Amino acid sequence: MDRFDAVVVGGGAAGLGAAYRMAENGLNVLLIERGENIGEKSVYGGRIYSWVFEEYVKGFRDAPIERWVRKERMTLLDEKESVSIEYSSDESCSFVANLTKFNRWLAERAEDAGALVISGIKVEDVKLNPAKIVADGDEIECDAVVIAEGVNPMLAMRLGLREDWKPEEVAVGVKEVFKLSEDEINSRFDVESDEGVANLFVGYPIFTHGGGFIYTNKDTVSAGVVVRVDSAMNNMIEVYDVVEKFRTHRDVAAFLKGGSMIEYSAHLVPEAGIKGIPNTLHKGNVMIAGDTAGFVLNRGFTIRGVDFAFYSGILAADSIKEAMDKGDVSSAGQIYEDKVRKSLILRELERFRKALDVLENTRFFDEYTRMMVGIMNGIFDVRKESNRLYDVVMDKTKGRKLRMVLDLLSAFRGL
């Protein structure tokens, strides 16, 4: 068969969402993934928000979920000390998963629903009027194409749907995975076997745009750093050196001690928020979704990408089905554009537009991190005489009180 209702390019969350939903709706859909296997190129820190999978994927609770996040922890680091704030709950809206395994599971659900999933093939071009893709020297016609090629938008750029990312619009993330026993993880992080921890770090060793992370899997721990590309360039930051410094910090090393590294990976992450969304999301009946469209929200303490990507795939699928049901398949691209512009994705990105300005302020990553660690040190470090809280705070905030108040107000309003 050389003609399909729709072709999906890319086997990440966005592409799988589109293929699964269209197959469920009875459409004849082909998904093509460049990697040798689905999930092979999927790199992610680990935490995924569950709402969209709960709503749209049958049997989601049978997915290969490592742990449900029950503890949220934010840690401020300087070279030798740290300050942590922790929130814990019996309920959870997010989970930790190995994205490779999770995407393979989603691909199986899509195939069960009737989608044809092919991996190890590179789509070389996408053409319009009529829509078709060129892959492995062959042309395949279809009514619509969903481009979900991830953060490297080669096809989208070729069609003029978006420009390449600028250094200030993307970050490089490096992740290391350490093997530990389930019991050891439960003990170190004070959790039960089905409970997980999401720990974000600010300050050392980056002290600029970016930070560190630790996520608990069933019997492994994921740890790493994310650094915005322009900051790495401007500050001559060697990312791999930063990873080493982060891993060996006293308050990080304690969680990883005795673990053997079993995985090392790196990935680019969109960081531009609403400003990274192109003016149009379609050309004819060719649509862009997920990271290709820039659907990632970073608020500093929460980062949403996989759920937005999968949902954008759902919206693309529903748009194609709606257009076909109306007997006007040529309207699918515009229907998708309208759905996305009114969707939760764009509402969230627009709502937190000012978060970009807040996170642009490097004082939060450097000066205020060091200040908070210094205040806590002054309160608890009793060599002989105790320090009054007032004296410690006045000393550590000397000469920057007004600026700090204004920065905090911007953070309260923006984040």
Steps between C-alpha positions, in 0.01 A plus 500: 500500500652833394228741616388585851253735663793651691873456547670587827869584495669423832448240772520723807210601722339735245519254213377211710210707630396583144536144370322342798206739486453474122516120510242497778279722284520251214743687277761326291820648649871438449763608754863514386784528754860571401655305790561130463238436768219706648630680807864459402549875461275597792703686761329663798575570863221275617190674640178499293166660592227241477177689420499454123582128518235444767245666273587357160692170531306186583673284759747778584553365852664193343772719345865445609492767771802494730361700794229756571651828623399547864777739602599826333830648613672826403867532602720809493868410470822690549846342482477324838154544651134480407148602601202278409124548505288185478132441431344155540154365430308174488366603159697552182439663163829386346710189466856401421559277201772382268383688191639237265293226663198728539501602132538139390195415710307786336608374157361156585168662599496686168566177309230319698259775394594447134785739423791385284824588682830478313840587646849530354383715206585866448242729343696708253235747391135602537311634201173687462200492262445214536665423832766233478819393668823385340677221691755243394466616141121445490210745502197427714185704445260586779234750598706655782845492658588555865864600546616404849874484436600643837732787581693468171240642259661418166179426312309787663779741403504371143127575475546845652288411803764612744855632527780312670542554873722781623755428780287688755195289408635154578685328782723196495411235754736222606370201696681220679318195634636311801407146597406453866283247677135584554547472876797736491301761310205467737730550797702792362198694381266391781229364269304180445554280194230668289594854611741727321691824554551787256789718622597816309824688577591867450842664534822298505668412273328712230391820680323615183209389279449134580523259790521139608254220561459162668211263431445165669416200284415152630861381534694785337550871564514757218721803566627777279508865402331731251682811373366755254719497192571874486600503869734208444658685208522843667636365829729244335326222690614150413178304545668167567721663763189644663345154513807368682493784753128454561529125547785530749347775716458371853119536500461328163764231538329371814200389292715330235767339720577142403289517184642388167437724197306307237389780267632834374304718258458859383213685338391849394192645672286794377511782755326789322146440628230697320768696313618180336165423337507583126239729344329209330489131591396367160554533130223348298424174677848465649506571876779528756462371856694445823855631535504588131236763576671605827232365734713502819435702817778564752390680818821430687344250739279315250591405143229372266577352162396137454138560601472804270660304215263205532200733525603693190506166317147431624387840371658434159325162478162643598540780246567254216202284602271804526601623156443157345160468666403837349608381158756778476834344586681810371385688813685270746803727536295807584279305739815386680631856516173618655487213750856560621454876533200437727655204685645451846847502346482857372302618804775375730782638288326838475412503870865457594643727232671711767676194641749544216592846631533373857726213400708740293613660829825322593485640856259218585756243390805659662466791742175399670598134519824588678312746722246240618771245571691769691195594707438138599866460585486809722195367684624148570878538520556556874875509567468666838249782494168478316402741226171686504284428198455874442874561498565212262232608253606865511860406441434263212259740324708813552488734202245301300171509694304711251632309200420170672143608582441603140643173370285297738188691393579422137542134590169487689320654203680309227533150641 
